[in-house]
Amino acid sequence: MTAPDKAKVERSAHEEWTMDELIEHVREGVLRLVVSGQSRYKVTDVPDARTVRYYISMGLVDQPTGKRGTFALYSGMHLLQILAIKKLQAQYLTIRKIQELIHGRSPDELQELLGESVRLEELVVRPSPVKAGAPWLRHELGPGIELHVKQGFTVDPSELQEILDTVAGILKKPVS
């Protein structure tokens, strides 16, 4: 893996971009870092605007540096933070662990993190194999209505009326 060009990052520290421009720079950086292959859950190689805002709300990424009209502006520091997040996610680290590792890091420290071959095996959380659960049984109750019940499910007779009342309430509402 090669880190983003340090001269470009230093130039970028003085530039400001909109969210769309920042995401495009992240896309270029991710391609250079070859950070991919994280297939667990819904982790994507390149975050969208909503994900970047989530990172900001979690304190993983700094607040925008300013505004241009109605657009928030981002800098090279934001780019480094997001690339570090993506690199660490590709190693199966949790958001909380990533937050511990990158919070308060300087641009040079983030650059170093991106440039080194991070060996954090002791911190890496490997996904556990997916266990097959009990299958769902499908019961067609009538035209346009089905009941799905997990195989092996039993209902306590004292709870049956509550379940029936819940279903009746759902069926009384108009379906849109």
C-alpha positions in Angstrom: 0.0 0.0 0.0 1.2 3.4 -0.8 0.1 6.5 1.1 -1.2 9.6 -0.7 1.6 11.8 -2.0 2.8 13.9 1.0 3.3 17.1 -1.1 -0.3 16.7 -2.4 -1.6 16.3 1.2 0.3 19.4 2.3 -1.1 21.4 -0.6 -4.5 19.9 0.3 -4.2 21.2 3.8 -4.6 24.7 2.5 -7.3 23.9 0.0 -11.0 23.6 0.9 -13.5 21.3 -0.8 -17.2 20.7 -0.8 -18.5 17.3 0.4 -18.7 16.0 -3.2 -15.2 17.1 -3.9 -13.9 15.6 -0.6 -15.6 12.2 -1.5 -13.9 12.3 -4.9 -10.5 12.8 -3.3 -11.3 9.9 -0.9 -12.2 7.8 -3.9 -8.8 8.6 -5.5 -7.0 7.9 -2.2 -8.8 4.6 -1.6 -7.8 3.5 -5.1 -4.2 4.3 -4.4 -4.2 2.6 -1.0 -6.0 -0.4 -2.5 -8.2 -0.4 0.6 -10.9 -2.8 -0.2 -12.3 -6.2 0.5 -14.1 -5.3 3.7 -17.2 -7.4 3.1 -18.6 -7.4 6.7 -21.8 -5.7 7.3 -22.4 -2.6 5.1 -18.9 -1.2 5.0 -18.2 0.4 1.6 -14.8 1.3 0.1 -15.8 4.9 -0.5 -18.2 6.6 2.0 -21.1 8.7 0.8 -22.0 12.1 2.3 -24.3 10.6 4.9 -21.5 8.3 6.2 -19.0 11.2 6.3 -21.5 13.2 8.4 -21.9 10.2 10.6 -18.1 10.1 11.1 -18.2 13.8 12.0 -21.0 13.2 14.5 -19.0 10.4 16.1 -15.8 12.5 16.4 -13.9 10.4 13.9 -13.6 13.3 11.5 -13.2 17.0 12.4 -16.0 19.5 11.9 -16.0 21.3 8.5 -13.4 24.1 8.3 -16.0 26.7 7.0 -18.7 27.4 4.5 -18.9 28.5 0.9 -22.5 29.7 0.5 -24.6 26.8 1.8 -21.8 24.2 1.3 -19.6 23.0 4.2 -15.9 23.0 3.4 -13.4 20.3 4.1 -9.6 20.1 4.0 -6.7 17.7 3.6 -7.0 16.8 7.3 -10.5 15.5 6.6 -9.2 13.5 3.7 -6.5 11.9 5.9 -9.0 11.1 8.6 -11.4 9.4 6.2 -8.6 7.4 4.5 -7.3 6.2 7.9 -10.9 5.1 8.8 -11.2 3.2 5.6 -7.8 1.6 6.0 -8.6 0.5 9.5 -12.1 -0.7 8.6 -10.5 -2.9 5.9 -8.6 -4.6 8.8 -11.9 -5.3 10.5 -11.5 -2.8 13.3 -14.7 -1.5 14.9 -15.6 2.2 14.8 -14.9 2.5 18.5 -11.4 1.0 18.1 -10.8 3.3 15.1 -11.9 6.3 17.1 -9.3 5.4 19.8 -6.6 5.0 17.3 -7.1 8.2 15.2 -8.6 10.7 17.7 -6.4 13.7 18.1 -3.7 12.5 15.6 -1.9 15.2 13.7 -1.7 15.2 9.9 1.8 13.7 10.1 0.7 10.9 12.4 -2.2 10.1 10.1 0.1 10.2 7.1 2.4 7.8 8.9 -0.5 5.5 9.7 -1.5 5.5 6.0 2.1 4.9 4.9 3.0 2.0 7.2 1.8 -1.5 6.8 -0.4 -1.5 9.9 0.1 -4.7 11.9 -2.7 -4.6 14.5 -3.5 -8.3 14.6 -4.0 -8.2 18.3 -6.6 -5.4 17.8 -8.3 -6.9 14.8 -11.7 -8.2 15.3 -12.3 -11.0 12.8 -15.9 -11.5 11.8 -17.3 -14.7 13.3 -18.7 -17.2 10.9 -22.4 -16.7 10.2 -24.4 -19.4 11.8 -27.4 -20.7 10.0 -30.5 -19.9 12.0 -33.7 -21.8 12.0 -35.6 -21.3 8.7 -38.8 -19.3 8.5 -42.0 -21.1 7.6 -44.4 -19.2 5.3 -48.2 -19.6 5.8 -50.5 -18.1 3.2 -53.6 -16.9 5.3 -55.5 -15.5 2.4 -55.2 -13.3 -0.7 -52.6 -10.7 0.0 -51.6 -11.9 3.5 -48.9 -14.2 4.8 -47.7 -15.2 8.2 -44.0 -16.0 8.7 -43.0 -18.1 11.7 -39.5 -19.2 12.7 -39.3 -23.0 12.7 -39.5 -24.2 16.3 -41.3 -21.1 17.6 -43.9 -21.8 20.2 -46.2 -19.2 21.7 -47.2 -19.1 25.4 -51.0 -19.4 25.6 -51.1 -16.4 27.9 -49.5 -14.2 25.1 -51.6 -15.5 22.2 -54.4 -13.0 22.6 -51.9 -10.1 22.7 -50.4 -11.4 19.4 -53.8 -11.7 17.8 -54.8 -8.2 19.0 -51.6 -6.8 17.5 -52.2 -8.6 14.1 -55.8 -7.3 14.1 -54.6 -3.8 14.7 -52.2 -4.0 11.8 -54.9 -5.4 9.5 -57.4 -2.7 10.3 -55.0 0.0 9.1 -55.1 0.8 5.4 -52.2 -0.6 3.4 -50.4 2.0 1.3 
